[in-house]
Amino acid sequence: MGVFVFLPLVLPLTAWPVARLAEQRLHPRTATRLLAAVAGVSAVCSTLCLGLLMIVGTAQLPGNPLPDSWSDPDVRAALPYDEIAGRAAIPALLAVLVSCGAAAWRRARVRRRVVAALGGLPPRSVAVLPDRTPYAYALPGGRVRGRGNGPGRVVVSTGMLAGLASADRRALFAHERAHLAGRHHRHLLTVHLAARANPFLRPLRTAVSYTAERWADEEAAAEVGSRRSVARAIGRAALLAPPAPAAGLPALTGAGPVPRRVDALLRPAPAGRAWPPVGTAVGLAAWGAACGATVSALSSANSAVTLFLVLRGVASPV
């Protein structure tokens, strides 16, 4: 394994420049998918790295539940600074598991509360809640107790509808439907958990929160046929609404830096190129992010396979 086992922990340090270039230069759809994939792969690899460090570094500690053969010198020699790294990995891995578990539980609790609030309404694609507080968000489809798999719904309050003109309402619904069609909640959940698993990935979470909104903005502009109308609807909804009412759910109101989104919509539509040329700065960043995630995955796989072979050889010597 050697020092390469530490690579998945430090490679996410490149997330900040990659996130900045991707959200500014790539099409929002491409940026969202790329950054979410990089964040997910990097988080899994760094967590696996912590697990390997913990196994190798703590196998020789008295009272541990691991097999005696795992404390063999050959096993410990596979990892530099095994005692220090292994002991440090224990609280780090525990913190990752607790943090990710708590985030997933909170998101599930928010979803259950929202679904319960909609329980008495007809099962339509748009749910209008009699509430003076202006808000609108997309509730992804999922399993509902006693009803099977429920479809995604656009949830909007009467306070929001009362404050918008007819054209603004059309843009609002188009934006929320784009969230549902693009399954943006999956990208958002991926980067949220990834940032919990490795703090170096937080720039990707911030970037994807923005690019997912921009993706929905562009889809809404294409459906409505006017970028200016969507920009106006976003601005008016943001002025009316408090922060997003349901954390973790894609929402038009209170989501993302609204001035940047409005400014982007007042400019020409971004190019639909799926992947930027390698000779440009954003192309180098995109390829660098993909290569970094690949190196992390290969490093983690190599370390896991190496540890498995060493343990196997120690447990059953020829």
C-alpha positions, 0 to 999 in steps of 0.5 A: 500500500505504502503512502498511496493509501493516503491519496484519497484523503488529500486529493479532494484538496483540488475541489475548490478550483475545480468547483469554481471553474465548473460552475462558471464555465460548464453547462449547469447540467454537465457541471452538476453531474460531474461534480456530484460524481467526483464528490461521491467517488472521492467520499467513498474512497476517503472513507475506505481509506480511513477503514484500511488505516484503522484495520492496519494501525490498530490490529496490534493493539491489545484487546482489539477484536481483530484476528491475531494474524492481522497484527503480523509485522508484514501487515503493519509494514504495508502502512507507513506510520501504522500506529499513529495513522491507525489510532487517528483513523478511529475517531475520524472514521467514527465521526464520518459514520455518525455525521453521514448517518445523522444527515441522512436521518434528518433528510428522511425526517424532513421528507416524512414531515412534508409527506404527512403534511400533504396526506389530506390533499388529492394525489396531483402533480401540484400540491397547493397548501393554504399557507400565507408564508410564500414558498415553493419546492419540489418533493421527489417521488418515493415510497409512501407508507401504505401507498407504494411509490408516490410520484414527485410533486410540486408544492407551493403555498397560496401565499406564493401564488398570490404574490406572483403574476400569471407568467411568473407562476408558469416559470415557477412551475417549470422550474420545479418540474425541472428539479423533479425531471432531473432528479436533482435531489440525488445529486444534492444528497450525494454532495451533502453526504460527501461533504460530511465524509470529507470536509475538503469536498465542501466546495463541491457541495456549494457548487452543486447547490448552485449548478442544480438551480441553474440547471432548473433555471435553464430548463424552465427558460427553454419551456417558457420560451423567455429567459427574462421571464424566468429571471423575473420570476426568480427575483420576485419569488426570492423577495417574497419568500423566507429561506427554503422551508424544507432543508434538502429539497430542491426549491426555487425560493431561497435557493442559491445566490439569486443575483448570480442566477438572475444575471446568468439568465439575462445573458445568452444561454450556455453552450450545450457542449457535453464536455469542454475541450481539453486545451481550455482552463475549464477543460483541464479542470474537468479532466483533472477532476475526473483523473483525480477521482480515478486515481483515488478509486485506483489507489483505494482499490490497490490498497484494499487488494494489497491488504487482502493479499497480505492478510491472506498470506499471513493467515494461511502461510505456505 
